[in-house]
Amino acid sequence: MSVRERREREYAHRHQLIIDTARRLAETDGWSAVTTRRLADTIEYSQPVLYSHFKEGKDAIVGAVALQGFDELAALLREARESTNEPGTALHRVAHAYTEFALANPALYDAMFMLSSTLRFGEADTPAVLEAAFQELYSAVAEVTGGEDLETCTEAIWSALHGLVTLLRSGRLRPGHHAARLDLLLDRFTFKD
């Protein structure tokens, strides 16, 4: 292996270490506890090393964590969607997988959807992993919609799922009724001609 290849591998390893450490700290102590100083201390590198990987500092690190989350979410939604051949069942499985992911990974979900970010959906420069996650939900919605605008229907269902997750996480909904609420919501969003 050449010196250049070794340096590139070390750089990639350090880059991933920063992302993984930020995610772990956020899951343990919340995003407010994730600072470049704390990250540098935890991974035993200087703050300038962090900035050499993430010039915009914490916001860029949060964005990198979010991208990793979207990749994981897309895979999970794909698995849920492909786990059935029954008409109309895929959307229920995808929606349940989405909400379970959000509830199991609160800090990651916050990085993906709640914290300030430069990541945008529906733009020319939307990262492929964001599009992949949306596409899985879109494909599940396509199985149950009629002649409606499919993209808008998908955005409406996604918004409703996000709202349920947010209200559930904040303790605003009765405990123990999550599955019933989710199924009721999805039954109402079944668009047939």
N, C-alpha and C positions, 0 to 999 in steps of 0.2 A: 504494500500500500504506500502510495506517495505521501509526502508531507501535506500536500494540498488536500488530498482525500481524507487524511486523518483530521486535519483542522475543520474541514466541512462536517465530518461526522461528529466531532466534539461540539461544534457550533450547534448542530441540530439537536444533539443530546441536551445541551445546556438550555436551548430554546424550549424544548419540551419539559425540562425540569422546572423552569419558571412557570409555565402554564399549569403543570400538575400541582406544584406547590401552592400557587394562588388559588386554585380550585379547592384543594384540601383545606387551606386556611379559611376560605370563605364558607365552606360547608361546616367547619368546626366553630368559627367565631363570627361569621358574617362578613360581608364585603367591606364594611367600615373598618374592620381590623386588617384588611389587606392594604398595606402601604409598600412603597418601593423599599423603604428602609427595612421593614420587617421581612419582606421577601429576600432582600440581599443578606440579611443576617441568617435567615433560615437556610438558604441554599449555600451560604458561605462564599458569596461573590460580592464584589463591590456594587454600589448603585450604578456607577458608570457602565458596568458590564450589563446590567439590566437594560439601561437606556440604549446600549448598542444593539440590543435585540428588539426593543420596543421604544422607539424614539418618542412617542406620545405618552409614555409612562403608563400609569395604571389603566387608563381608558383603553389603550391598545392591548394590554394584558387581558382585561375583561372581554374585549372583542375576540381575542384568540381563544379564550375559554368558551365563549358563546359559539364560535365556529365548531369547536370540538363537540359541544353539546348538540348542535344541529346535525352533525354527522351521526352521532349516537341515536338521536331521535328519529332520523330518517330510516336508519336500519331497523329500529324497533317498530316503527309504523309499517314498514315494508313486510316485516315478519308477521305482524298482526293481520295485515291485509291479505297476505298470501296464505294464511293459515286456514282459510275456508273457501269452499266453492259454492256455498249457499247464497243465493241472491239476497242482498240486503244485510247480510251478517257482517260483511267486511267493515262497514262504517261503524257499527257498534264496537267491533273489536279494536279498530283504530282509535276511536274516541276513548275507550277504556284504557288502551295502552298510553295514549297521550296524557290523560289525567294521572295515571299511575306514575308515569315518568316525572311529571311536574311535582307531584307530591313526594316522591322518593328523593328528588334532587332539588331542593328549594333554592340553594344558592346558584346552582347551574341554571335553573329556570329563570332566576332573576337576571343573571348575566345575559341570557338569551332574549328576554322579553321585557324586563322591568327597568334595568339600568340604562342610562344614557349610552347611546352607541351610534356608530356611523354605519352600521349594517342596515341595509334597506331591502325590503321585498319589492318586487315588481318594477325594478329599475334595470337599465341596461347593464349596470355593473354589479348586479346582485350575485353574490358568491354562489357557486354551484351547490354547496351543501344546504343553503337556505332553500334554493329551488327544489332540491331533492326532497326535503322534508315537506314542503308545501305540496309537491307532486303526489306524495303518498296519500295525503288527506284528500287531494283533488280526485285521485283515482277511486278512492272509496266513495266519495260523494257522487261521482259519475254513475255509479251502479244504481243509485236510488233517485236520481233527479229526473224530472221530466224535461220540458222544453225550456226551462229557466236558463238564465245566464250562469253557466257552471262555475266560472271563476268567482262571481259575486256570491253564489250559494256557498262555495267553499270558504270564502272569507267570512261570511255570516256564521257558519258553523264553527269555524276556528275562533271567531270573536266570542261566541257563546261558551265554547270550551274554556277559553282563557278566563272569562268572567266567572264561571263555576269554580275553576281552580283558585282564582284570587279570593273569592268569597269563602271558599272552604278553608284555605290556608289562614285566613284572617279570623276564623271562628265565627263568621257571620251567618252560617247555615247550620241547621240542626244536624248533629252528628248521626251517623248510621243510616242516612237516606241518600248517600251519594249515588249509588248504583241506580236507584229508582229515579232520581232527578235526571241523571244522564240518559237513561233509556227513554224517559218521557220527552226530553228535549229532542233526541234523535228521531223519535217517532213523529214529532211535530215537523221536523225538517225533512221528512221524506216527501219529495216533490214528485208527484205523478201527474201525467197528462190526463 
